[in-house]
Amino acid sequence: MQSILGHGRTCKDFNNLFVIELYHLLMHCNLQDIANICYEDRIDGKFFANVDVQDLLHDQPFSVSNIQILKFKRLQDGWRPYVSS
């Protein structure tokens, strides 16, 4: 678990996430709505490769805000929030 939350990740790392790993990463980043849909519909990181995330996340069943889309895109690129433990 720690490895998916660590910094220095790449888009390839994101695409290789299993459903449960993606769920935990999204929950950690306070993207519960997206996390729950991905878990329920068995969507893994590879599902989001080569798709327009902006359009996908604006539509049903996601329908999330622009800040949530930005956070998701940043996660794909390897960004992880610094959260003190």
Backbone bond lengths (Angstrom), bond angles and torsions (degrees), N, CA, C in turn:
res aa  C-N    CA-C-N  psi(-1)  N-CA   C-N-CA  omega(-1)  CA-C   N-CA-C  phi
1 M - - - 1.451 - - 1.523 110.99 -
2 Q 1.328 116.05 -44.37 1.457 120.14 -177.46 1.524 111.30 -55.92
3 S 1.334 117.56 -36.24 1.459 120.41 -175.70 1.530 112.13 -65.38
4 I 1.315 119.12 -36.04 1.462 119.62 -179.99 1.522 111.77 -74.79
5 L 1.335 117.31 -20.11 1.460 120.88 179.58 1.518 111.72 -92.95
6 G 1.325 117.01 -10.67 1.457 121.33 -177.52 1.519 112.25 -73.76
7 H 1.311 114.31 160.32 1.461 120.85 -179.59 1.519 110.17 -82.49
8 G 1.326 116.15 165.33 1.457 120.86 178.62 1.513 113.83 85.27
9 R 1.311 117.88 21.45 1.459 121.84 179.03 1.524 109.70 -83.60
10 T 1.293 116.59 162.27 1.470 122.17 -179.76 1.525 110.22 -121.12
11 C 1.314 115.10 172.33 1.471 120.66 175.81 1.528 110.00 -61.02
12 K 1.315 116.41 -37.05 1.473 120.20 178.05 1.520 110.50 -62.45
13 D 1.352 116.88 -40.56 1.466 120.58 177.15 1.528 110.32 -60.24
14 F 1.328 116.28 -42.77 1.466 120.63 179.84 1.525 110.14 -62.32
15 N 1.322 116.01 -45.45 1.474 120.38 -178.37 1.524 112.61 -63.64
16 N 1.320 117.30 -22.64 1.462 121.21 -179.09 1.525 113.62 -91.46
17 L 1.326 117.72 3.24 1.459 120.19 -179.85 1.529 111.53 -69.44
18 F 1.326 115.62 135.30 1.458 121.23 171.83 1.524 108.75 -74.99
19 V 1.300 117.10 166.10 1.467 122.12 -178.93 1.526 111.11 -52.53
20 I 1.320 117.97 -49.73 1.468 121.01 -175.81 1.528 111.06 -68.29
21 E 1.317 117.72 -34.44 1.472 120.38 177.11 1.520 111.26 -67.01
22 L 1.328 116.48 -43.49 1.461 120.91 177.48 1.522 110.10 -61.56
23 Y 1.310 116.18 -42.97 1.467 121.40 178.18 1.536 110.46 -57.16
24 H 1.318 117.11 -50.19 1.468 120.61 -178.27 1.530 111.86 -65.04
25 L 1.311 117.34 -39.14 1.460 120.40 178.02 1.526 110.82 -62.90
26 L 1.312 116.29 -46.42 1.470 120.06 -179.87 1.524 111.75 -65.67
27 M 1.309 117.28 -38.79 1.467 120.28 176.53 1.527 110.76 -63.42
28 H 1.332 116.78 -42.05 1.460 122.15 178.99 1.536 110.99 -59.53
29 C 1.321 116.05 -32.04 1.466 121.47 -177.37 1.522 112.67 -96.35
30 N 1.318 116.27 15.66 1.467 122.81 176.76 1.535 112.63 61.61
31 L 1.315 115.50 37.74 1.460 121.80 175.12 1.527 109.07 -114.08
32 Q 1.325 114.84 56.71 1.462 121.51 -173.54 1.524 113.71 -60.75
33 D 1.327 116.88 -40.67 1.469 118.91 -177.83 1.530 111.19 -61.16
34 I 1.331 115.96 -45.75 1.462 119.96 178.68 1.527 109.81 -66.11
35 A 1.330 116.41 -42.57 1.466 121.54 -179.60 1.526 111.29 -57.95
36 N 1.316 116.37 -46.86 1.471 120.31 -178.16 1.521 112.02 -64.09
37 I 1.319 117.13 -40.97 1.467 120.42 179.32 1.533 110.02 -65.72
38 C 1.331 116.29 -43.67 1.466 119.85 179.40 1.525 110.64 -61.80
39 Y 1.315 116.79 -41.39 1.462 120.24 -179.68 1.529 111.25 -67.38
40 E 1.332 116.27 -48.02 1.468 120.44 -177.78 1.524 112.13 -64.15
41 D 1.334 116.44 -37.12 1.462 120.92 -177.38 1.526 113.20 -95.19
42 R 1.357 115.96 5.68 1.467 122.74 177.79 1.530 111.43 55.95
43 I 1.341 115.26 52.11 1.461 122.03 178.72 1.521 108.51 -99.27
44 D 1.322 116.84 126.38 1.460 121.50 178.49 1.530 109.63 -104.60
45 G 1.318 116.44 -178.88 1.456 120.89 -177.95 1.513 113.25 -62.75
46 K 1.310 116.96 -36.28 1.467 121.64 -178.98 1.527 112.16 -62.21
47 F 1.318 117.13 -27.60 1.464 121.35 178.89 1.524 111.11 -57.37
48 F 1.341 116.89 -34.06 1.457 121.25 -175.31 1.523 113.57 -88.39
49 A 1.332 117.42 -1.64 1.464 120.61 178.17 1.525 109.67 -71.07
50 N 1.300 116.14 137.06 1.474 122.88 174.69 1.526 114.14 60.62
51 V 1.332 117.07 30.38 1.462 120.61 173.16 1.522 108.39 -124.77
52 D 1.322 116.47 157.40 1.456 121.47 176.44 1.523 108.12 -81.61
53 V 1.325 115.30 96.93 1.466 121.22 -176.13 1.519 110.96 -61.35
54 Q 1.329 116.80 -36.20 1.469 121.51 179.90 1.527 110.39 -54.95
55 D 1.316 116.79 -52.65 1.470 120.92 -179.60 1.523 111.67 -67.94
56 L 1.314 116.11 -43.34 1.465 120.79 -177.46 1.524 111.45 -59.75
57 L 1.320 117.53 -46.87 1.463 120.74 -175.53 1.527 113.15 -77.09
58 H 1.340 117.73 -17.37 1.468 120.04 175.98 1.527 111.16 -77.17
59 D 1.327 116.89 -25.98 1.464 121.51 -176.18 1.524 111.64 -89.34
60 Q 1.332 115.02 170.84 1.457 121.66 175.26 1.526 108.55 -66.66
61 P 1.265 121.86 146.91 1.456 127.21 3.86 1.525 113.67 -87.54
62 F 1.343 118.25 -1.89 1.454 120.25 -174.50 1.535 112.30 -75.83
63 S 1.324 117.13 -62.38 1.472 123.28 179.23 1.527 112.56 45.63
64 V 1.323 117.02 58.08 1.458 120.84 -177.13 1.524 110.86 -103.14
65 S 1.318 115.74 168.54 1.464 122.21 -177.53 1.525 111.37 -75.91
66 N 1.315 115.50 166.72 1.458 120.87 179.55 1.528 111.97 -62.86
67 I 1.330 118.53 -37.92 1.464 120.73 179.42 1.528 110.46 -66.11
68 Q 1.319 117.08 -36.55 1.462 120.05 177.16 1.527 110.94 -67.02
69 I 1.321 116.92 -37.80 1.466 120.75 176.93 1.519 109.80 -65.23
70 L 1.327 117.03 -42.33 1.459 120.85 178.58 1.532 110.76 -61.98
71 K 1.333 116.81 -45.20 1.467 120.07 177.55 1.526 110.88 -59.39
72 F 1.322 116.68 -44.06 1.464 120.91 179.77 1.522 110.93 -60.45
73 K 1.334 116.78 -46.22 1.461 120.83 179.48 1.520 110.92 -61.33
74 R 1.318 116.47 -41.35 1.469 120.28 179.04 1.529 110.50 -64.43
75 L 1.331 116.72 -39.37 1.464 120.15 176.71 1.524 110.67 -60.01
76 Q 1.318 116.55 -41.56 1.460 120.48 177.94 1.524 111.06 -58.89
77 D 1.326 116.35 -35.97 1.465 121.85 -177.81 1.521 113.14 -83.79
78 G 1.336 117.64 -2.04 1.456 120.19 175.54 1.515 115.73 110.36
79 W 1.321 118.17 -6.25 1.457 120.85 178.90 1.532 110.67 -65.20
80 R 1.314 115.89 139.62 1.462 122.52 172.72 1.521 107.15 -136.85
81 P 1.329 117.83 136.08 1.469 119.36 179.92 1.532 111.07 -69.24
82 Y 1.310 115.45 143.67 1.461 120.42 173.47 1.520 107.15 -84.50
83 V 1.305 116.08 113.73 1.469 122.08 179.83 1.529 106.79 -123.89
84 S 1.334 115.04 123.27 1.464 116.86 178.87 1.513 110.37 -70.14
85 S 1.316 115.82 147.69 1.463 119.50 -177.43 1.489 112.13 -99.86
